[in-house]
Amino acid sequence: MAERILVTSALPYANGPVHIGHAVEYIQTDIYVRFLRSCGKDVVYFCADDTHGTPIEINAAKQGLKPEEFIARFHTEHQRDFHDLDIRFDYFHSTNSPENRHYAELIYGRLKEKGDIERRDIEQAYCEKDRRFLPDRFIKGTCPNCKAPDQYGDACEKCGKAYAPTDLIEPRCALCGTPPVRKNSEHLFFKLSKHADFLQSVLRKPGFLHPGLATQLQGFFEKGLADWDISRDGPYFGFAIPGETDKFFYVWLDAPIGYIATTEKWAKETGKAKSALDYWGADQDTRIIHFIGKDIVYFHALFWPAVLNVAGLHIPNEIKVHGHLTVNGEKMSKSRGTMVPVRDYLDQLDPTYLRYFYAANLGPGVEDLDLNLTAFRERVNGELVNNVCNLANRALSLLAGPLEKRLAPGRAEGPGRTLVESALARVPEVRDAFEKLEYRNAIRVITDIASAANAFVQTQAPWAGVRKPETAEAARADLSDAADVVYLLGALLAPVTPRLSEKLFAQLGAPPLTFQALEGAKYPLLDRSRPTGTPEPLLPRLEQEKVNGIIKAPPSEQAPKAAEAKAAGGGKEGKEKKAEKKAAAAQPATQASPGAGAGEASGEIEYADFAKVVLKSGKVLAAEKVKDADKLLKLTVDVGEAAGPRTIVSGIAEAYAPEALTGRRVVVVANLKPRKLKGIESRGMLLTAGPGGKDLSLLEPGDVPPGSEVK
């Protein structure tokens, strides 16, 4: 029987919208699941809303809603946002469900039977005005360590030190501001401390957890594993504990049980399993993989396996942990508008861009991922739009136009066959990278394949031969081989950019290609007897203004900014000042060799001097590094001349990788006297802005034909 794989993402809390930081995990998981399916694996992917706890109860009350009504709204919103982000769960459920209640009570009963539940009196903060015990996050006061005011009852956001709520200086109820009193209450504890040896053996299992995180968790063992308080006093939105009065399961007991409950719900509705125990039974041959953020490792790597083991259920085989998202190098922040809801992103941009950028930067470790908006735009445009999409557009447009959508038979030999076979030889690299969650390595190989195909098309120049009877068939053969690579790229990118791959397959007139089908695949990949489809634009270039639009200033900041904009840019005078600034910004440092730059102005010039400079728009057709020159790139640039594209050597290698430049539009100094650099004749210069080195940005003329005059 084939191995069954069950994959989960951490449950989003039903207290607010999913944001682009959360999306890192769901995209990472979805890519992995799509990859496994493409390999022919038997895999299911589950998730659910985490719905219980005091914050839900209180926020629902503030809006005049019952908790059930409050979480229902977010349940609908979350599912819509995930779907539109191209996340495909086999089932998305809720922890506030009959299935979750059943398994929470079942597991608690087994823990109790095994003698792993103990009663203890604990002292807690109690608000006499609100008549409730206060969880950590509902107490505020001054940090006992750094004396920072207005800190929560579990940890200081300024110095990072953790403490007990009773350690706060001048504590107060976060709801009403009343100083709490201390009051005893009987709570139920899971004896986690009994299972130290078992958990140590789990942490030593190869592949269970990132080694660095396993080492970090040793600190809990060194100071002694603390038993786990699994109960909360009412009022509390959650499941009542059987046999107890006014006691409820702590949200962190029933939240991970939601993985099992969702499996149960899926099994009932689809009939694809008898029950959740077909996957979660201790004797089942199942591979269970949890994807989580680094902030909840303790719950998933210590508490959860111990509970499952005592309850006689299947413990997870692997826990995949990722870092947090930063935006423009800073921690996400509501006050800066960088905690962007997924819906705000989707209102502006295609999810393909975000999925690609996350994949291009994700590895198997727990380092944080930075969404630098400029790097986001440049990388997506350079690698995905200008490289992959440009290759498809060039090949399929010529095939569908002059060559009437007919492909050429495969060739016995030649550079086209070599191109395709070389690309196929790299498929194991991509497969291995996806399997190991080295998505950035997979993307690197994929873009290498696309760059090689673009260079092949540029060298063969099929556009010059498609309309001549004596050369049309050679051009058809070259374009057919390029189309083979496009087909392969569609398969390799399908886990990352599924909707783009669907378009590629449709435009090729070919069925979807999978990793499973690629096992042992040989040249040619496409059925050359079938016609190609109709090419259409695949993905527009990202514009910086639209990218910046995903970050919205908070309402408190919008009025001052609007006033500033009015003062600086209102009316005719403001527009003139804006134009002056734009003109000043357009005086870039121009580079054609290492160290070349504008520097300080060397004195005023006459207009006639400036008028001698001819600036034209160009399009980069190919780019490669110059041997023995770290700062130089050799570019093939179309400037709309009948003589063909120009070779330009430019000192921008520190700022741009070659593969990021193919298809990019640039501004060229077209009447510069040719000069040799490293033995290569350079006929022109590109305009850039910035101090130099890595901090350079190419000036773009916009979407105009190559050769258009830039004024």
C-alpha positions as CSV (number, residue, x, y, z in Angstrom):
1,M,0.0,0.0,0.0
2,A,1.4,3.4,-1.0
3,E,2.4,5.7,1.9
4,R,-0.3,8.2,2.9
5,I,0.8,11.7,3.7
6,L,-1.2,14.1,5.8
7,V,-0.1,17.8,5.8
8,T,-1.3,20.7,7.9
9,S,-0.7,24.4,8.3
10,A,-1.1,26.1,11.7
11,L,-4.7,27.2,12.3
12,P,-5.4,30.9,11.8
13,Y,-7.1,32.6,14.7
14,A,-10.7,33.6,13.9
15,N,-10.1,37.0,15.4
16,G,-9.1,39.0,12.3
17,P,-8.2,38.7,8.7
18,V,-5.3,36.6,7.3
19,H,-2.4,38.9,6.4
20,I,0.6,38.5,4.1
21,G,2.8,37.4,7.1
22,H,0.5,34.5,7.6
23,A,0.5,33.8,3.9
24,V,4.2,32.8,4.0
25,E,3.2,29.5,5.8
26,Y,0.2,28.7,3.7
27,I,2.0,29.4,0.4
28,Q,5.0,27.3,1.6
29,T,2.7,24.4,2.6
30,D,0.6,24.6,-0.6
31,I,3.7,24.5,-2.8
32,Y,4.9,21.4,-1.0
33,V,1.5,19.7,-1.3
34,R,1.2,20.5,-5.0
35,F,4.7,19.2,-5.5
36,L,3.9,15.9,-3.8
37,R,0.7,15.5,-5.8
38,S,2.7,16.2,-9.0
39,C,5.0,13.4,-8.0
40,G,1.9,11.1,-7.7
41,K,1.9,10.9,-3.9
42,D,-1.2,10.1,-1.9
43,V,-1.5,13.4,0.1
44,V,-4.2,15.3,1.9
45,Y,-3.9,18.9,3.2
46,F,-6.0,20.1,6.1
47,C,-6.5,23.3,8.0
48,A,-9.2,25.0,10.2
49,D,-10.0,28.1,12.0
50,D,-8.8,28.3,15.7
51,T,-11.9,29.7,17.3
52,H,-11.8,29.5,21.1
53,G,-10.5,31.7,23.9
54,T,-11.1,34.9,25.8
55,P,-10.1,37.3,22.9
56,I,-12.8,35.8,20.7
57,E,-15.4,36.1,23.4
58,I,-14.5,39.7,24.3
59,N,-14.2,41.0,20.7
60,A,-17.5,39.4,19.8
61,A,-19.2,41.2,22.7
62,K,-17.7,44.5,21.7
63,Q,-19.4,44.1,18.3
64,G,-22.7,43.0,19.8
65,L,-22.3,39.5,18.4
66,K,-22.4,36.0,19.8
67,P,-19.0,34.3,19.6
68,E,-20.5,31.8,17.1
69,E,-21.6,34.7,14.8
70,F,-18.2,36.4,15.1
71,I,-16.2,33.4,14.1
72,A,-18.6,32.5,11.3
73,R,-17.8,35.8,9.6
74,F,-14.0,35.2,9.7
75,H,-14.5,31.6,8.7
76,T,-16.1,32.8,5.4
77,E,-13.4,35.5,4.9
78,H,-10.5,33.2,5.6
79,Q,-11.7,30.6,3.1
80,R,-12.3,33.2,0.4
81,D,-8.8,34.7,1.0
82,F,-7.0,31.4,0.9
83,H,-8.8,30.3,-2.3
84,D,-8.0,33.5,-4.0
85,L,-4.4,33.1,-3.0
86,D,-4.4,29.8,-4.8
87,I,-4.2,27.8,-1.6
88,R,-6.1,24.5,-2.0
89,F,-7.0,22.6,1.2
90,D,-8.7,19.2,1.0
91,Y,-10.8,20.5,3.8
92,F,-10.9,23.7,5.9
93,H,-12.9,23.2,9.1
94,S,-13.4,24.9,12.5
95,T,-12.3,24.0,16.0
96,N,-15.8,25.0,17.2
97,S,-17.3,21.8,15.8
98,P,-18.8,18.6,17.0
99,E,-15.8,16.7,15.7
100,N,-13.4,18.7,17.7
101,R,-15.5,18.4,20.8
102,H,-15.6,14.6,20.4
103,Y,-11.8,14.3,20.0
104,A,-11.0,16.8,22.7
105,E,-13.1,14.9,25.2
106,L,-11.8,11.5,23.9
107,I,-8.2,12.6,24.3
108,Y,-8.8,14.2,27.7
109,G,-10.5,11.0,28.9
110,R,-7.5,9.0,27.9
111,L,-5.1,11.4,29.6
112,K,-7.2,11.1,32.7
113,E,-7.3,7.3,32.6
114,K,-3.5,7.1,32.3
115,G,-3.1,9.3,35.5
116,D,-1.7,12.2,33.6
117,I,-4.2,14.9,34.8
118,E,-3.7,16.5,38.2
119,R,-5.7,19.1,40.1
120,R,-3.9,22.1,41.6
121,D,-4.8,25.4,43.2
122,I,-3.3,28.4,41.5
123,E,-3.3,32.1,42.3
124,Q,-4.6,34.2,39.4
125,A,-5.4,37.8,38.7
126,Y,-9.1,38.5,39.1
127,C,-11.1,41.6,38.1
128,E,-13.8,42.3,40.6
129,K,-15.5,44.7,38.3
130,D,-15.7,42.4,35.3
131,R,-16.1,39.4,37.6
132,R,-13.6,37.2,35.7
133,F,-10.2,35.7,35.9
134,L,-7.8,37.5,33.6
135,P,-5.6,35.7,31.1
136,D,-2.1,37.0,30.6
137,R,-3.1,39.2,27.7
138,F,-5.8,40.9,29.7
139,I,-3.5,42.3,32.3
140,K,-1.3,45.3,31.6
141,G,1.3,47.1,33.7
142,T,4.9,48.1,34.0
143,C,7.6,45.6,33.0
144,P,9.4,44.3,36.2
145,N,12.7,44.1,34.2
146,C,13.1,47.3,32.1
147,K,10.2,49.3,33.7
148,A,8.5,49.9,30.3
149,P,4.9,50.9,30.8
150,D,1.8,49.4,29.3
151,Q,3.1,45.9,28.9
152,Y,1.0,42.7,28.8
153,G,1.1,40.1,31.5
154,D,3.2,37.4,29.9
155,A,6.2,39.2,28.2
156,C,7.6,42.7,27.6
157,E,7.5,43.9,24.0
158,K,10.3,46.3,24.7
159,C,13.0,44.1,26.4
160,G,11.6,40.7,25.4
161,K,11.8,39.3,29.0
162,A,9.0,36.8,30.0
163,Y,7.5,36.9,33.4
164,A,4.4,35.9,35.4
165,P,1.4,38.2,35.4
166,T,1.8,38.6,39.2
167,D,5.3,40.1,38.5
168,L,3.9,43.2,36.8
169,I,4.3,46.5,38.5
170,E,1.0,48.3,39.1
171,P,-1.1,45.8,37.1
172,R,-4.5,46.7,35.8
173,C,-7.3,44.9,33.9
174,A,-6.8,45.5,30.2
175,L,-10.6,45.6,29.8
176,C,-11.7,48.2,32.3
177,G,-8.4,49.5,33.9
178,T,-9.3,48.3,37.4
179,P,-6.4,46.9,39.5
180,P,-7.0,43.2,39.8
181,V,-7.0,41.2,43.0
182,R,-5.4,37.8,43.5
183,K,-7.7,34.9,43.8
184,N,-7.2,31.1,44.0
185,S,-8.8,28.7,41.6
186,E,-8.5,24.9,41.1
187,H,-7.1,24.0,37.7
188,L,-6.3,20.8,35.8
189,F,-2.7,20.1,34.7
190,F,-1.3,17.7,32.1
191,K,1.8,16.1,33.6
192,L,4.2,17.0,30.8
193,S,7.2,16.6,33.1
194,K,6.6,12.8,33.2
195,H,7.4,12.5,29.5
196,A,10.9,14.1,29.2
197,D,12.6,10.9,28.1
198,F,10.0,10.2,25.5
199,L,10.2,13.8,24.1
200,Q,14.0,13.7,24.0
201,S,13.8,10.5,21.9
202,V,11.4,12.2,19.5
203,L,13.6,15.3,19.2
204,R,16.5,13.0,18.2
205,K,14.6,11.4,15.3
206,P,16.2,12.5,12.0
207,G,13.9,14.9,10.2
208,F,11.5,15.5,13.0
209,L,12.6,19.1,13.6
210,H,15.3,21.5,12.4
211,P,18.5,20.6,14.5
212,G,19.0,24.2,15.6
213,L,15.4,24.3,17.0
214,A,15.9,20.9,18.7
215,T,18.9,22.3,20.5
216,Q,17.0,25.4,21.6
217,L,14.3,23.3,23.1
218,Q,16.9,21.7,25.4
219,G,16.6,24.7,27.6
220,F,13.1,23.5,28.7
221,F,14.6,20.2,29.8
222,E,17.5,21.8,31.6
223,K,15.3,23.8,33.9
224,G,12.7,21.0,34.1
225,L,9.6,20.6,31.9
226,A,6.7,22.4,33.4
227,D,3.4,20.7,33.7
228,W,0.7,22.2,31.4
229,D,-2.4,24.0,32.7
230,I,-5.1,22.8,30.3
231,S,-8.1,24.4,32.0
232,R,-9.6,27.9,32.1
233,D,-12.2,29.4,34.3
234,G,-15.5,30.7,32.9
235,P,-16.7,32.8,31.3
236,Y,-14.7,31.4,28.5
237,F,-15.6,30.6,24.9
238,G,-14.6,26.9,24.4
239,F,-15.6,23.4,25.3
240,A,-16.7,22.7,28.9
241,I,-14.6,20.0,30.5
242,P,-16.7,16.9,31.2
243,G,-17.3,16.3,34.9
244,E,-16.2,19.8,35.9
245,T,-18.1,22.9,36.9
246,D,-17.4,26.2,35.1
247,K,-14.1,24.8,33.7
248,F,-13.2,24.9,30.0
249,F,-10.4,23.4,27.9
250,Y,-7.6,25.9,27.3
251,V,-7.5,26.9,23.6
252,W,-4.1,25.3,23.2
253,L,-5.5,21.9,24.1
254,D,-8.3,21.8,21.5
255,A,-6.6,23.9,18.8
256,P,-4.1,21.2,17.6
257,I,-6.8,18.6,18.0
258,G,-8.5,20.6,15.2
259,Y,-6.1,18.7,12.8
260,I,-7.7,15.5,13.8
261,A,-11.2,16.9,13.8
262,T,-10.8,18.2,10.3
263,T,-9.6,14.8,9.1
264,E,-12.7,13.3,10.7
265,K,-15.0,15.9,8.9
266,W,-13.3,15.2,5.6
267,A,-13.6,11.5,6.0
268,K,-17.3,11.8,6.7
269,E,-18.1,14.0,3.8
270,T,-15.9,12.4,1.2
271,G,-16.0,8.7,2.2
272,K,-12.3,8.5,1.5
273,A,-11.6,7.2,5.0
274,K,-13.7,5.5,7.6
275,S,-12.6,8.1,10.2
276,A,-9.8,10.3,11.3
277,L,-8.2,7.3,13.0
278,D,-7.4,5.8,9.6
279,Y,-4.7,8.5,9.6
280,W,-4.2,9.3,13.3
281,G,-4.3,5.8,14.7
282,A,-1.0,4.9,16.3
283,D,-0.7,1.8,14.2
284,Q,-1.3,3.6,10.9
285,D,1.3,3.9,8.2
286,T,0.9,7.6,7.8
287,R,3.4,10.4,7.4
288,I,2.1,13.4,9.3
289,I,3.8,16.8,8.6
290,H,3.0,20.0,10.4
291,F,4.0,23.4,8.9
292,I,4.2,26.1,11.6
293,G,5.9,29.4,12.5
294,K,8.8,29.5,14.8
295,D,6.7,31.2,17.6
296,I,4.7,28.0,18.3
297,V,7.4,25.4,18.2
298,Y,7.0,24.5,21.9
299,F,3.3,23.6,21.5
300,H,3.9,21.4,18.5
301,A,7.2,19.8,19.4
302,L,6.8,19.1,23.1
303,F,3.2,19.4,24.3
304,W,1.4,18.0,21.3
305,P,3.5,14.8,20.8
306,A,3.3,14.0,24.5
307,V,-0.5,14.4,24.5
308,L,-0.9,12.3,21.3
309,N,1.4,9.6,22.7
310,V,-0.4,9.2,26.0
311,A,-3.7,9.2,24.1
312,G,-2.5,6.3,21.9
313,L,-2.5,8.3,18.7
314,H,0.0,8.9,15.8
315,I,2.6,11.6,16.7
316,P,3.8,13.9,13.8
317,N,6.7,12.6,11.8
318,E,8.0,16.0,10.7
319,I,7.6,19.6,11.9
320,K,8.6,22.2,9.3
321,V,9.3,25.6,10.8
322,H,9.6,28.9,9.0
323,G,10.6,32.4,10.1
324,H,8.6,35.6,10.2
325,L,7.9,38.1,7.5
326,T,9.4,41.5,7.6
327,V,8.5,44.3,5.2
328,N,11.1,46.6,3.9
329,G,13.5,45.3,6.5
330,E,11.3,46.0,9.5
331,K,8.9,44.0,11.7
332,M,5.4,44.1,10.4
333,S,3.4,46.9,12.0
334,K,-0.2,48.0,12.0
335,S,0.9,51.6,12.7
336,R,3.1,51.6,9.6
337,G,0.5,49.9,7.5
338,T,2.8,46.9,6.7
339,M,0.6,44.3,8.4
340,V,-1.2,44.0,5.0
341,P,-4.4,41.8,4.9
342,V,-4.3,39.3,2.1
343,R,-7.5,40.8,0.8
344,D,-5.8,44.2,0.4
345,Y,-2.9,42.6,-1.5
346,L,-5.3,40.7,-3.7
347,D,-7.3,43.8,-4.5
348,Q,-4.1,45.2,-6.1
349,L,-2.1,42.3,-7.4
350,D,-2.2,38.8,-8.8
351,P,-1.3,36.1,-6.2
352,T,1.2,34.7,-8.7
353,Y,3.7,37.5,-7.9
354,L,3.6,36.9,-4.1
355,R,3.8,33.1,-4.4
356,Y,6.8,33.4,-6.7
357,F,8.6,35.9,-4.6
358,Y,8.1,33.9,-1.4
359,A,9.3,30.7,-3.1
360,A,12.3,32.5,-4.5
361,N,13.4,33.4,-1.0
362,L,12.3,30.4,1.1
363,G,14.6,27.7,2.4
364,P,14.2,25.0,5.0
365,G,15.5,27.1,7.9
366,V,13.8,29.5,10.3
367,E,15.4,32.7,9.1
368,D,13.0,35.6,8.5
369,L,11.9,36.5,5.0
370,D,11.9,40.2,4.0
371,L,9.4,41.6,1.5
372,N,11.3,44.5,0.2
373,L,8.9,46.1,-2.2
374,T,11.5,47.2,-4.6
375,A,13.2,43.9,-4.6
376,F,9.8,42.2,-5.0
377,R,9.0,44.2,-8.1
378,E,12.5,43.8,-9.7
379,R,12.8,40.1,-9.0
380,V,9.3,39.2,-10.2
381,N,9.7,41.3,-13.3
382,G,13.3,40.2,-14.0
383,E,12.9,36.4,-13.4
384,L,9.2,35.6,-14.0
385,V,7.9,38.2,-16.4
386,N,11.0,39.1,-18.5
387,N,12.5,35.6,-18.4
388,V,9.9,32.9,-18.3
389,C,6.9,34.7,-19.7
390,N,9.1,36.5,-22.3
391,L,10.4,33.1,-23.5
392,A,6.8,31.7,-23.9
393,N,5.6,34.9,-25.6
394,R,8.5,34.9,-28.1
395,A,8.2,31.3,-29.0
396,L,4.5,30.8,-29.1
397,S,3.7,34.1,-30.9
398,L,5.9,33.2,-33.8
399,L,4.6,29.6,-33.9
400,A,1.0,30.8,-33.8
401,G,1.5,33.6,-36.4
402,P,3.6,32.9,-39.4
403,L,4.0,29.2,-38.7
404,E,0.2,28.5,-38.3
405,K,0.5,26.8,-34.9
406,R,2.3,23.8,-36.3
407,L,5.3,22.2,-34.5
408,A,8.2,20.6,-36.2
409,P,9.1,16.9,-35.5
410,G,11.9,16.3,-33.0
411,R,15.4,16.5,-34.4
412,A,18.1,13.8,-34.3
413,E,20.7,16.3,-33.2
414,G,21.5,20.0,-33.0
415,P,21.5,22.8,-30.5
416,G,17.7,22.7,-30.0
417,R,17.7,19.1,-29.0
418,T,20.8,19.7,-26.7
419,L,18.9,22.6,-25.1
420,V,15.9,20.5,-24.2
421,E,18.0,17.5,-23.0
422,S,20.1,19.8,-20.9
423,A,17.0,21.2,-19.3
424,L,15.6,17.7,-18.6
425,A,18.9,16.8,-17.0
426,R,18.3,19.4,-14.4
427,V,14.8,18.2,-13.3
428,P,16.3,16.0,-10.5
429,E,17.8,19.1,-9.0
430,V,14.4,20.9,-8.9
431,R,12.7,17.8,-7.5
432,D,15.3,17.4,-4.8
433,A,15.1,21.1,-3.9
434,F,11.3,21.0,-3.5
435,E,11.4,17.8,-1.4
436,K,13.9,19.5,1.0
437,L,11.9,22.8,1.1
438,E,14.9,24.5,-0.7
439,Y,12.4,26.4,-2.8
440,R,15.0,29.2,-3.6
441,N,17.3,26.6,-5.1
442,A,14.4,25.2,-7.2
443,I,13.7,28.7,-8.5
444,R,17.4,29.3,-9.3
445,V,17.5,26.2,-11.4
446,I,14.2,27.0,-13.1
447,T,15.4,30.5,-14.0
448,D,18.7,29.1,-15.3
449,I,16.7,26.8,-17.7
450,A,14.6,29.8,-18.9
451,S,17.7,32.0,-19.4
452,A,19.4,29.3,-21.4
453,A,16.3,28.9,-23.6
454,N,16.1,32.7,-24.1
455,A,19.8,32.8,-25.1
456,F,19.2,30.0,-27.6
457,V,16.3,31.9,-29.2
458,Q,18.4,35.0,-29.3
459,T,21.3,33.1,-31.0
460,Q,19.1,31.3,-33.5
461,A,17.0,34.5,-34.3
462,P,14.0,32.6,-35.7
463,W,12.1,35.8,-36.3
464,A,14.4,36.4,-39.2
465,G,13.5,33.2,-40.9
466,V,9.8,32.5,-40.3
467,R,8.6,34.4,-43.4
468,K,11.2,33.1,-45.8
469,P,10.3,29.7,-47.5
470,E,13.9,28.6,-47.4
471,T,14.4,29.2,-43.7
472,A,10.9,28.8,-42.3
473,E,11.2,25.1,-41.3
474,A,14.5,25.7,-39.5
475,A,12.9,28.5,-37.6
476,R,9.9,26.2,-36.8
477,A,12.3,23.5,-35.5
478,D,14.0,26.1,-33.2
479,L,10.8,27.5,-31.9
480,S,9.4,24.0,-31.3
481,D,12.4,23.1,-29.2
482,A,11.9,26.4,-27.3
483,A,8.3,25.4,-26.8
484,D,9.4,22.1,-25.3
485,V,11.3,24.1,-22.7
486,V,8.3,26.3,-22.0
487,Y,6.3,23.1,-21.4
488,L,8.9,21.9,-19.0
489,L,8.9,25.2,-17.2
490,G,5.2,25.0,-16.8
491,A,5.6,21.7,-15.0
492,L,8.4,22.9,-12.8
493,L,6.6,26.1,-11.8
494,A,3.2,24.5,-11.3
495,P,3.6,24.0,-7.5
496,V,4.6,27.7,-7.1
497,T,2.5,29.5,-9.8
498,P,-0.4,27.2,-10.7
499,R,-2.5,29.7,-12.6
500,L,0.5,30.7,-14.7
501,S,1.3,27.1,-15.5
502,E,-2.4,26.5,-16.5
503,K,-2.1,29.3,-19.0
504,L,1.2,27.9,-20.4
505,F,-0.3,24.5,-20.9
506,A,-3.4,26.0,-22.6
507,Q,-1.3,28.1,-24.9
508,L,0.8,25.1,-25.8
509,G,-2.4,23.1,-26.5
510,A,-0.9,20.4,-24.3
511,P,-2.1,18.5,-21.2
512,P,-0.6,19.4,-17.8
513,L,2.8,18.0,-17.3
514,T,3.7,16.6,-13.9
515,F,6.9,15.6,-12.0
516,Q,5.6,12.0,-12.2
517,A,5.4,12.2,-16.0
518,L,8.9,13.7,-16.1
519,E,10.4,10.5,-14.7
520,G,12.3,9.1,-17.6
521,A,10.9,11.7,-20.0
522,K,12.8,12.1,-23.2
523,Y,13.0,14.6,-26.1
524,P,10.7,15.8,-27.5
525,L,8.4,16.6,-24.6
526,L,5.5,17.9,-26.7
527,D,3.3,15.9,-29.0
528,R,4.6,17.6,-32.1
529,S,1.6,16.4,-34.2
530,R,-0.8,18.5,-32.2
531,P,-1.2,22.3,-32.9
532,T,-0.3,24.8,-30.3
533,G,-2.9,27.0,-28.7
534,T,-3.5,30.8,-28.9
535,P,-0.9,32.9,-27.2
536,E,-2.1,35.7,-24.9
537,P,-0.3,37.9,-22.4
538,L,0.6,35.8,-19.5
539,L,1.5,38.2,-16.7
540,P,1.9,42.0,-16.8
541,R,5.0,43.6,-15.4
542,L,4.7,44.9,-11.8
543,E,4.6,48.7,-11.6
544,Q,6.2,50.2,-8.4
545,E,3.2,52.5,-7.8
546,K,0.8,49.5,-7.7
547,V,3.2,47.5,-5.5
548,N,3.4,50.4,-3.1
549,G,-0.3,50.6,-3.1
550,I,-0.7,47.4,-1.0
551,I,0.6,49.4,2.0
552,K,-2.1,51.8,3.3
553,A,-1.3,54.4,5.8
554,P,-3.4,54.1,9.0
555,P,-6.4,56.6,9.2
556,S,-4.5,58.6,11.9
557,E,-1.7,59.3,9.4
558,Q,-3.7,59.9,6.3
559,A,-4.9,63.4,7.2
560,P,-1.5,64.8,8.0
561,K,-0.1,63.2,4.8
562,A,-2.9,64.6,2.7
563,A,-2.2,68.0,4.2
564,E,1.5,67.7,3.3
565,A,0.7,66.6,-0.2
566,K,-1.7,69.6,-0.7
567,A,0.9,72.0,0.6
568,A,3.7,70.6,-1.5
569,G,1.8,69.6,-4.7
570,G,-1.5,71.5,-4.8
571,G,-2.3,73.8,-7.7
572,K,-0.1,74.9,-10.6
573,E,2.9,75.8,-8.4
574,G,2.9,72.5,-6.7
575,K,2.8,70.6,-10.0
576,E,5.7,72.6,-11.2
577,K,7.7,71.8,-8.1
578,K,6.8,68.1,-8.5
579,A,8.0,68.3,-12.1
580,E,11.3,69.9,-11.0
581,K,11.9,67.1,-8.5
582,K,11.1,64.5,-11.1
583,A,13.6,66.1,-13.5
584,A,16.2,66.3,-10.9
585,A,15.7,62.6,-10.1
586,A,16.2,61.8,-13.7
587,Q,19.8,62.9,-13.7
588,P,21.3,59.5,-13.0
589,A,24.7,58.1,-12.6
590,T,25.4,56.4,-15.9
591,Q,27.6,53.3,-16.0
592,A,29.4,51.4,-18.8
593,S,32.3,50.1,-16.8
594,P,33.4,49.6,-13.2
595,G,33.6,52.9,-11.4
596,A,31.9,55.0,-14.1
597,G,29.5,57.5,-12.6
598,A,28.2,61.0,-12.7
599,G,29.8,62.3,-9.5
600,E,29.6,66.0,-8.8
601,A,28.5,68.4,-11.6
602,S,31.5,69.7,-13.4
603,G,29.9,73.1,-14.3
604,E,27.0,74.3,-16.3
605,I,26.5,73.4,-20.0
606,E,24.6,74.9,-22.8
607,Y,21.4,73.3,-24.1
608,A,23.2,72.7,-27.4
609,D,25.7,70.4,-25.5
610,F,22.8,68.4,-23.9
611,A,21.0,68.2,-27.3
612,K,23.9,66.2,-28.7
613,V,23.0,63.3,-26.5
614,V,20.6,60.8,-28.2
615,L,18.6,58.7,-25.7
616,K,16.6,55.8,-26.9
617,S,14.5,53.1,-25.3
618,G,15.9,49.6,-25.5
619,K,14.9,46.1,-24.6
620,V,17.5,43.6,-23.1
621,L,17.4,40.4,-25.2
622,A,20.2,38.6,-23.4
623,A,22.6,39.1,-20.6
624,E,25.7,37.3,-19.3
625,K,28.6,37.9,-17.0
626,V,31.9,39.2,-18.4
627,K,34.8,36.8,-17.6
628,D,37.2,38.1,-15.0
629,A,35.1,41.2,-14.3
630,D,32.9,41.1,-11.2
631,K,31.1,44.3,-12.0
632,L,30.5,43.9,-15.8
633,L,27.7,42.4,-17.7
634,K,27.5,41.9,-21.5
635,L,24.1,42.8,-22.7
636,T,22.4,42.3,-26.1
637,V,20.0,45.2,-26.4
638,D,17.4,45.9,-29.1
639,V,17.2,49.6,-29.8
640,G,15.0,49.3,-32.9
641,E,17.7,49.4,-35.5
642,A,17.7,47.6,-38.8
643,A,21.3,46.5,-38.3
644,G,20.1,44.4,-35.4
645,P,20.6,44.5,-31.6
646,R,23.7,46.2,-30.0
647,T,26.2,44.8,-27.6
648,I,26.6,47.0,-24.5
649,V,28.9,46.3,-21.6
650,S,27.6,47.8,-18.4
651,G,28.9,47.9,-14.8
652,I,25.7,46.8,-13.1
653,A,26.6,43.2,-12.2
654,E,26.6,44.0,-8.4
655,A,23.0,45.3,-8.6
656,Y,21.5,42.9,-11.2
657,A,21.8,39.2,-11.9
658,P,21.9,38.4,-15.7
659,E,18.7,36.4,-15.5
660,A,16.9,39.4,-14.0
661,L,17.6,41.6,-17.1
662,T,16.2,39.5,-20.0
663,G,13.2,41.4,-21.4
664,R,13.8,44.5,-19.3
665,R,13.3,47.9,-20.9
666,V,16.1,50.4,-20.5
667,V,17.3,53.8,-21.5
668,V,20.3,53.8,-23.8
669,V,22.8,56.6,-24.7
670,A,22.6,55.7,-28.4
671,N,25.3,58.0,-29.9
672,L,28.1,57.3,-27.6
673,K,31.4,56.5,-29.3
674,P,32.1,52.7,-29.1
675,R,34.8,51.6,-26.7
676,K,36.3,48.2,-25.8
677,L,36.0,46.8,-22.3
678,K,37.6,43.5,-21.5
679,G,38.1,43.0,-25.3
680,I,34.3,43.5,-26.0
681,E,33.2,46.4,-28.1
682,S,30.5,48.3,-26.2
683,R,28.1,50.4,-28.3
684,G,26.2,52.5,-25.9
685,M,25.6,53.1,-22.2
686,L,22.6,52.4,-19.9
687,L,21.2,55.0,-17.6
688,T,21.0,54.1,-13.9
689,A,20.3,56.0,-10.7
690,G,22.0,55.5,-7.4
691,P,25.4,55.8,-5.6
692,G,26.8,52.7,-7.3
693,G,27.6,49.1,-6.6
694,K,24.6,47.2,-5.3
695,D,22.6,50.4,-4.9
696,L,21.7,51.0,-8.6
697,S,18.4,51.1,-10.3
698,L,18.0,51.0,-14.1
699,L,15.9,53.8,-15.5
700,E,12.9,52.5,-17.4
701,P,11.3,54.3,-20.4
702,G,8.0,52.6,-19.9
703,D,6.1,50.3,-22.2
704,V,7.3,51.9,-25.5
705,P,8.8,50.1,-28.6
706,P,12.6,49.7,-28.7
707,G,14.1,52.7,-30.5
708,S,11.6,55.2,-29.2
709,E,13.3,58.5,-28.5
710,V,13.6,59.4,-24.8
711,K,13.2,63.1,-24.2
